[in-house]
Amino acid sequence: MILLQQLLQSLNNPNPHPVARMLHRRQPPPVGADWLALAQSAPERARTVYDPTGAPLMLRKEDVLTHGGEGVIYKFAKNPAFLIKVCKDDTLKNSSKRTAFRDRLNAMLALEDCRNAPFLAWPLMPVFDADKHAIGFVMRKTSGRTLRALYAPCQVKRFFPGWDRLQVTQVALNLVEAVQMLARHRVLVNDFNPDNFLVDPFGRVRLIDCDSFQIPDAGENQNTFLTRTFTPEYTAPELLFHPELFNRERTPEQVRFSLAVVVYMIQMSGLHPYAQCGGGDPVENLKSGKCPLARRDGVRLPVGWYKSVSWLTPGLKHLFIRMFVDGHHEPLKRPMLGELKNELEIFIEVMRKSKNKNQRAILPEKVKRKEKAV
């Protein structure tokens, strides 16, 4: 209730807090899957929506930011800290789609911790049409560069000057903690496309594609709101082998696999965990289960990449092997999120203490020598 009152007040406050204005200026423009303006989209008409108290919120044609898959996102002229997403007409005219949208929205609004999480573009409150039917919602405006910017050293240097592997690993840790928080509420991230995650200059991660999350129902039926959204190269192999599983609930094991792929690629400047000498399609390599980290099955890391692997801590390397080799065909063997978090924290501490520049280098110059046992 307090959050709703604060939100209603801030939406109708044309002068945001000075600190909010300062933070808004310092952040780069939004970039991400749901934020890329579709230039070919038909122009949207101006419309009026209403907040829960019945107060009108005017949305102008020039306020349209982007057309997403399920709705139109508007800038809110009176307060730039928020955006308003309104369902497309074809969703509102289809009774089954309309009901599904409203049921899912109610389930999301019931998750107070998610509403309060600053790293989520989560529905904060519904907006209504003149007949008091929910047709959209208000969400925070987020900004930053997509995780894909961390996949290339030149991009890191351009968008995050002064960063090395320590800062990049901290971003990976922040992402793990965000996914972990959602999992505690039975909310599962379905699509780990790096364009669905934003990183700001302080290393904070924002999750912007909440429409693709698997959401538990807060009602008596205890249903789960599913989505079929996925990106193949970040998807657990059992889903690729058995597409019919997309019609069922995703599992925590599948989320752990997908998240680990992203974390590995952040650590390895975009190298996929199943990338190997001779190239090949990333998805086919993933389905084969032949991970070069295990140094078997006749596959090897692409030339030059062992330098980056060698500076990972033994525990982190072993975790990746358990995830991508042992856990490829046996999902229950995939390490828990807490283990991944712990290993990343250890790696960060090792980098902080090391005086060897290669330990923190995004692209190390040398292979790390094995330490002799004493």
C-alpha positions in Angstrom: 0.0 0.0 0.0 2.8 2.4 0.9 4.5 1.7 -2.5 1.3 2.3 -4.4 0.8 5.7 -2.6 4.4 6.7 -3.3 4.0 5.7 -6.9 0.8 7.6 -7.4 2.4 10.7 -5.9 5.5 10.4 -8.0 3.6 9.8 -11.2 1.8 13.0 -10.8 4.8 15.0 -9.6 6.3 16.8 -12.5 9.5 17.6 -10.6 11.3 14.4 -9.6 13.7 14.4 -6.6 16.9 16.2 -7.6 19.0 13.0 -6.9 16.7 11.1 -9.3 17.3 13.8 -12.0 21.1 13.5 -11.5 21.1 9.7 -11.8 18.9 9.9 -14.9 21.4 12.3 -16.6 24.4 10.2 -15.7 23.1 6.9 -17.2 23.4 6.1 -20.9 20.3 5.8 -23.0 18.3 2.5 -22.7 19.4 -0.3 -24.9 17.8 -3.8 -24.9 15.5 -6.2 -26.7 12.3 -4.4 -25.5 13.7 -1.0 -25.9 14.9 -1.0 -29.5 12.5 1.2 -31.4 10.9 -0.4 -34.4 11.1 2.3 -37.1 8.7 0.4 -39.4 5.9 0.1 -36.8 2.7 1.9 -37.5 2.3 5.2 -35.6 0.4 4.8 -32.3 -2.5 7.1 -31.5 -2.7 9.2 -28.4 -4.7 7.7 -25.6 -5.7 8.2 -22.0 -5.3 5.6 -19.3 -6.3 5.9 -15.6 -4.5 5.1 -12.4 -6.1 3.0 -9.6 -7.6 6.2 -8.1 -9.3 7.1 -11.4 -6.8 10.0 -12.2 -6.2 10.3 -16.0 -2.7 9.8 -17.4 -2.3 11.4 -20.8 -0.2 9.4 -23.3 0.8 11.3 -26.4 1.8 9.9 -29.8 5.2 11.5 -29.4 5.7 9.6 -26.1 5.8 6.2 -27.8 9.2 4.7 -27.0 8.8 1.3 -28.6 6.4 -1.4 -29.7 7.2 -4.6 -27.8 5.9 -8.0 -28.5 2.8 -7.6 -26.3 2.3 -3.9 -26.0 3.3 -0.3 -26.6 5.7 1.4 -24.2 5.2 5.1 -23.5 7.5 7.6 -21.9 5.6 9.4 -19.1 6.1 13.1 -19.8 5.3 14.2 -16.2 7.9 11.9 -14.6 10.8 10.4 -16.7 11.6 7.8 -14.0 8.6 5.7 -15.1 7.3 4.1 -18.3 3.8 2.9 -19.1 3.1 -0.2 -21.1 -0.3 -0.6 -22.7 -1.5 -3.8 -24.3 -1.9 -3.9 -28.1 -5.4 -3.8 -29.4 -5.3 -7.3 -30.7 -4.6 -8.6 -27.2 -7.4 -6.5 -25.7 -9.9 -7.6 -28.4 -9.1 -11.3 -27.9 -10.9 -12.5 -24.7 -8.5 -15.4 -23.9 -5.4 -13.2 -24.4 -7.1 -10.4 -22.4 -7.9 -12.7 -19.5 -4.4 -14.3 -19.6 -2.8 -10.8 -19.5 -4.9 -9.6 -16.5 -4.4 -12.9 -14.5 -0.7 -12.8 -15.1 -0.5 -9.1 -14.2 -2.4 -9.7 -10.9 0.0 -12.5 -10.1 3.0 -10.2 -10.7 1.6 -7.4 -8.7 1.1 -9.8 -5.7 4.9 -10.3 -5.5 5.8 -7.3 -3.3 9.5 -8.1 -3.1 9.7 -8.1 -6.9 7.8 -4.9 -7.2 10.3 -3.3 -4.8 13.4 -4.6 -6.5 15.1 -1.7 -8.3 16.8 -4.1 -10.8 13.5 -5.3 -12.3 11.3 -3.6 -15.0 8.4 -5.1 -13.0 4.8 -4.0 -13.1 4.4 -1.5 -10.2 0.7 -0.8 -10.6 -2.0 -1.4 -13.2 -3.5 1.3 -15.5 -7.1 1.1 -16.7 -9.4 2.1 -19.5 -12.4 4.3 -19.0 -14.4 1.2 -18.0 -12.0 0.4 -15.2 -10.5 -2.7 -17.0 -6.8 -3.2 -16.7 -5.1 -2.6 -20.0 -1.4 -2.1 -19.0 0.9 -1.2 -16.2 3.5 1.3 -14.9 7.1 0.2 -14.6 10.5 1.7 -13.7 12.5 3.1 -16.5 15.9 1.4 -16.7 19.0 2.2 -18.7 22.4 0.8 -19.5 24.2 -1.3 -22.1 23.2 -4.8 -22.8 25.2 -7.7 -21.4 26.4 -8.3 -25.0 28.7 -5.2 -24.5 30.7 -7.4 -22.1 31.3 -10.0 -24.8 34.0 -8.1 -26.6 37.1 -6.4 -25.0 36.8 -3.5 -27.4 33.2 -2.9 -26.3 34.2 -3.1 -22.6 36.9 -0.5 -23.2 34.5 1.7 -25.1 31.4 1.6 -22.8 33.1 0.8 -19.5 36.5 2.5 -19.5 38.9 1.3 -16.8 37.1 -2.0 -16.3 39.0 -5.3 -16.1 38.0 -8.9 -15.4 37.3 -8.0 -11.8 34.5 -5.6 -12.7 33.2 -7.9 -15.4 33.0 -10.7 -12.8 31.2 -8.5 -10.4 28.5 -8.0 -13.0 28.2 -11.7 -13.4 27.8 -12.0 -9.6 25.2 -9.3 -9.6 23.2 -11.2 -12.3 23.4 -14.5 -10.3 22.1 -12.7 -7.2 19.2 -11.2 -9.2 18.2 -14.6 -10.6 18.6 -16.1 -7.2 16.3 -13.6 -5.6 13.6 -14.3 -8.3 14.0 -18.1 -7.8 13.2 -17.6 -4.1 9.8 -16.4 -5.2 9.4 -19.2 -7.7 9.9 -16.8 -10.6 12.1 -18.3 -13.3 13.9 -16.4 -16.0 13.1 -18.2 -19.3 15.1 -16.3 -21.8 18.8 -15.6 -21.2 19.3 -13.6 -24.3 22.0 -11.0 -23.3 19.9 -8.2 -24.8 17.4 -8.8 -22.0 19.8 -7.6 -19.3 21.3 -4.1 -19.0 24.4 -3.0 -17.2 25.1 0.5 -16.0 28.4 2.2 -15.4 28.4 1.1 -11.8 28.1 -2.6 -12.7 24.5 -2.8 -11.6 22.3 -5.3 -13.6 18.8 -4.6 -14.7 16.4 -7.3 -16.0 14.0 -5.7 -18.5 12.1 -8.6 -20.1 9.9 -9.6 -17.2 7.2 -10.6 -19.7 9.2 -13.7 -20.5 9.5 -14.8 -16.8 7.6 -17.9 -15.5 5.3 -16.5 -12.8 3.6 -18.4 -10.0 -0.2 -17.8 -9.6 -1.1 -16.0 -6.3 -4.7 -17.3 -6.6 -6.3 -20.4 -5.2 -5.6 -22.5 -8.3 -1.8 -22.2 -7.9 -1.3 -22.3 -11.6 1.9 -21.2 -13.2 2.0 -18.6 -16.0 4.3 -20.1 -18.7 6.1 -18.6 -21.6 7.7 -20.3 -24.5 10.4 -17.6 -25.0 14.0 -18.8 -25.3 17.2 -18.3 -27.2 18.7 -21.6 -28.4 22.4 -21.0 -27.6 21.4 -20.2 -23.9 18.9 -23.1 -23.5 19.2 -26.3 -21.6 19.8 -29.3 -24.0 16.8 -31.3 -22.9 14.6 -28.5 -24.1 16.3 -28.4 -27.5 16.0 -32.2 -27.9 12.4 -32.2 -26.7 10.6 -29.0 -27.8 7.3 -30.3 -26.3 8.9 -29.5 -22.9 8.4 -25.8 -23.7 4.7 -26.4 -23.0 5.5 -27.4 -19.5 6.9 -25.5 -16.5 10.6 -24.7 -16.7 12.7 -26.2 -14.0 15.3 -24.6 -11.7 17.9 -27.0 -13.3 17.2 -25.5 -16.7 17.6 -22.0 -15.4 20.9 -22.9 -13.7 22.3 -24.2 -17.0 21.2 -21.1 -19.0 22.5 -18.7 -16.4 25.9 -20.5 -16.3 26.2 -20.1 -20.1 25.8 -16.4 -19.7 28.2 -16.2 -16.8 30.8 -18.2 -18.7 30.5 -16.0 -21.7 30.9 -12.9 -19.6 34.1 -14.4 -18.1 35.4 -15.4 -21.5 34.7 -12.3 -23.6 31.8 -13.9 -25.5 33.3 -17.4 -26.0 30.5 -20.0 -25.7 31.2 -22.9 -23.3 30.8 -25.4 -26.1 32.9 -23.5 -28.6 35.7 -25.6 -30.0 38.6 -25.8 -32.5 37.1 -26.0 -35.9 34.2 -23.7 -35.1 30.7 -25.1 -35.7 27.3 -23.9 -34.9 27.0 -23.0 -31.2 23.6 -24.7 -30.8 24.8 -27.9 -32.5 27.9 -27.9 -30.3 25.7 -27.5 -27.2 23.5 -30.3 -28.2 26.5 -32.6 -28.8 27.5 -32.2 -25.2 31.2 -32.0 -26.1 32.6 -29.3 -23.9 36.3 -28.6 -24.4 36.8 -27.7 -20.7 36.7 -31.5 -20.0 39.6 -32.1 -22.4 38.1 -35.3 -23.8 36.0 -36.4 -26.7 38.6 -35.1 -29.0 37.5 -31.4 -28.7 39.8 -28.5 -27.7 39.3 -24.9 -26.9 39.7 -22.5 -29.9 43.4 -21.4 -30.3 44.4 -18.8 -27.8 41.5 -19.1 -25.4 43.2 -21.4 -22.9 45.0 -18.3 -21.5 41.7 -16.9 -20.3 40.6 -20.3 -18.8 43.9 -20.8 -17.0 43.4 -17.8 -14.8 40.0 -18.9 -13.5 40.1 -20.4 -10.0 40.1 -24.2 -9.9 36.7 -24.2 -8.1 35.1 -22.1 -10.8 36.6 -24.2 -13.6 35.4 -27.4 -11.9 31.9 -25.9 -11.5 31.7 -25.1 -15.2 32.7 -28.7 -15.9 30.1 -30.1 -13.6 27.5 -27.8 -15.3 28.4 -28.3 -18.9 29.8 -31.9 -18.9 28.3 -33.8 -16.0 25.0 -31.8 -16.0 24.5 -31.9 -19.8 22.6 -35.2 -19.8 21.8 -35.3 -16.0 20.2 -32.0 -14.9 20.2 -33.0 -11.3 24.0 -32.8 -11.3 24.0 -29.1 -12.3 25.5 -27.0 -9.5 23.2 -24.8 -7.4 23.0 -21.1 -7.7 24.5 -20.7 -4.3 27.6 -22.6 -5.4 28.0 -20.4 -8.5 27.7 -17.3 -6.3 30.3 -18.6 -3.9 32.8 -19.4 -6.6 32.4 -16.0 -8.3 33.0 -14.3 -4.9 36.2 -16.4 -4.4 37.4 -15.5 -7.9 36.8 -11.8 -7.2 38.7 -12.0 -4.0 41.6 -13.7 -5.7 41.7 -11.0 -8.3 41.7 -8.3 -5.7 44.7 -9.8 -3.9 46.7 -10.7 -6.9 49.6 -8.5 -8.0 49.8 -10.3 -11.4 48.2 -8.1 -14.1 47.2 -11.2 -16.0 44.9 -12.3 -13.2 42.7 -9.3 -13.7 43.2 -8.9 -17.5 40.2 -9.5 -19.7 42.6 -11.0 -22.3 45.6 -12.4 -20.3 49.0 -12.3 -22.1 50.2 -15.6 -20.7 48.9 -18.9 -19.5 48.9 -19.3 -15.8 51.5 -21.7 -14.6 50.5 -24.5 -12.2 51.6 -23.8 -8.7 53.9 -26.4 -7.2 52.6 -28.3 -4.2 54.6 -27.6 -1.0 
